[in-house]
Amino acid sequence: MNDVQRFTQVYTQAPWRKQLQMIGLFLVLLILAALVAGIYLSVSARTAEIGRSIQGMRYQIEIIKRGNADLSTQLADITSDEVMRKRASELGFHPLETGDEVLYLIVPGYSDRQPVNIEPAPSLALPSNPSLPSDYTQSLLDWLRERVFEPAAPLLEAKP
């Protein structure tokens, strides 16, 4: 009995060891929780930063759109009929009253604009029978008959 008691006493742990193990386990769990929280905060911070940059870009897009609209308005204003007539009269132009005032110039080598043909160019007629190699038109059974059964036939006939 004494041997059994000594054996169990040797393998039982001291109370301070059990406390150290519990403290170690608690610290490992605490470190893991801190790591998870740190990763979560890092991802959240990056997400917030990217969100803010997206908002800034959207704001810039709106500013550019407004600028484009302003420029379109200015272009429409300076190319309006009234403004163009005023500018033409300031430059010395006047409206034609008769066809006698028109002067036509013949420029050698100039050809008028040709109409744009959007339809595809006519192609050559395709042959009615497509010519594919026999490898692509042969069935599996024909291939087996040609490769497996027919080469063996001359050997069988030559035996007798």
C-alpha positions in Angstrom: 0.0 0.0 0.0 2.9 2.3 0.7 4.1 1.8 -2.9 0.8 2.8 -4.3 0.6 5.9 -2.1 4.1 6.9 -3.1 3.3 6.3 -6.8 0.2 8.5 -6.7 2.1 11.1 -4.7 4.8 11.3 -7.3 2.4 11.8 -10.2 0.0 14.1 -8.5 0.7 17.8 -9.2 1.4 20.3 -6.6 -1.3 22.9 -6.0 0.9 25.8 -7.1 1.5 23.9 -10.4 -2.3 23.7 -11.0 -2.6 27.4 -10.2 0.2 28.2 -12.7 -1.5 26.1 -15.4 -4.8 27.9 -14.8 -3.1 31.3 -14.9 -1.3 30.3 -18.1 -4.5 29.1 -19.7 -6.2 32.3 -18.7 -3.4 34.4 -20.2 -3.4 32.4 -23.4 -7.2 33.0 -23.8 -6.7 36.7 -22.9 -3.9 37.0 -25.6 -6.1 35.2 -28.2 -9.0 37.6 -27.3 -6.7 40.6 -27.7 -5.5 39.3 -31.0 -9.0 38.9 -32.3 -10.0 42.3 -31.1 -6.9 43.8 -32.7 -7.6 42.2 -36.0 -11.2 43.3 -35.8 -10.2 46.9 -35.0 -7.7 46.9 -37.9 -10.2 45.7 -40.4 -12.8 48.2 -39.1 -10.3 51.0 -39.4 -9.4 50.1 -42.9 -13.1 49.8 -43.9 -13.9 53.2 -42.4 -10.9 54.7 -44.2 -11.9 53.2 -47.5 -15.5 54.4 -47.0 -14.3 57.9 -46.4 -12.2 57.9 -49.5 -15.2 56.6 -51.5 -17.3 59.5 -50.1 -14.5 61.9 -51.1 -14.4 60.5 -54.6 -18.2 60.7 -55.0 -18.0 64.4 -53.9 -15.3 65.0 -56.5 -17.4 63.3 -59.2 -20.4 65.6 -58.3 -18.1 68.7 -58.5 -16.8 67.5 -61.9 -20.4 66.8 -63.1 -21.4 70.3 -62.1 -18.4 71.8 -63.9 -19.3 69.8 -67.0 -22.9 71.1 -66.9 -21.6 74.7 -66.5 -19.3 74.3 -69.5 -22.2 72.8 -71.5 -24.4 75.7 -70.6 -21.6 78.2 -71.5 -21.1 76.4 -74.9 -24.8 76.5 -75.6 -24.9 80.2 -74.7 -22.0 81.2 -77.0 -23.2 79.1 -79.9 -26.8 80.3 -79.7 -28.3 81.8 -82.8 -28.5 85.3 -81.4 -24.9 85.4 -80.2 -23.6 83.9 -83.4 -25.5 86.5 -85.5 -24.1 89.3 -83.3 -20.5 88.0 -83.6 -20.8 87.5 -87.4 -22.1 91.1 -87.9 -19.2 92.3 -85.7 -16.8 90.5 -88.0 -18.3 92.0 -91.1 -20.5 89.1 -92.3 -24.1 89.7 -93.5 -26.9 87.4 -94.5 -27.2 86.5 -98.2 -30.1 88.2 -99.9 -29.7 86.7 -103.4 -27.9 83.7 -104.9 -25.7 86.0 -107.0 -23.5 86.7 -104.0 -22.4 83.1 -103.6 -19.0 82.2 -105.0 -18.2 78.5 -105.7 -14.6 77.4 -105.8 -13.5 74.2 -107.6 -10.7 72.5 -105.8 -8.8 69.9 -107.8 -8.5 66.5 -106.2 -11.3 67.1 -103.7 -14.0 64.5 -103.6 -17.3 64.7 -101.8 -17.9 62.8 -98.6 -18.7 59.2 -99.4 -21.7 57.6 -97.7 -20.9 55.3 -94.8 -21.7 51.7 -95.5 -22.5 50.0 -92.1 -23.4 46.6 -93.4 -20.7 43.9 -93.6 -18.8 43.5 -96.8 -20.0 40.6 -99.0 -18.1 37.5 -98.3 -17.2 34.7 -100.6 -19.8 31.9 -100.7 -19.0 29.1 -98.3 -18.7 25.6 -99.8 -21.8 23.6 -99.3 -19.8 20.5 -98.2 -17.3 21.5 -95.5 -14.1 19.7 -95.9 -13.1 18.4 -92.5 -10.4 15.8 -91.9 -11.7 12.3 -91.4 -10.5 12.3 -87.8 -13.3 14.8 -87.0 -16.1 13.1 -89.0 -15.4 9.5 -88.0 -17.5 7.9 -85.3 -16.0 6.1 -82.3 -17.2 2.7 -83.6 -15.6 3.3 -87.0 -12.4 4.3 -85.4 -12.4 1.1 -83.2 -13.2 -1.0 -86.2 -10.4 0.5 -88.2 -7.8 0.5 -85.4 -8.6 -2.7 -83.4 -10.5 -5.2 -85.5 -9.3 -4.7 -89.1 -5.5 -4.8 -88.4 -6.0 -8.2 -86.8 -7.9 -9.7 -89.7 -4.8 -10.1 -92.0 -2.9 -11.9 -89.2 -5.8 -14.4 -88.8 -6.0 -15.1 -92.5 -2.2 -15.7 -92.9 -2.1 -18.4 -90.1 -3.4 -21.5 -92.0 
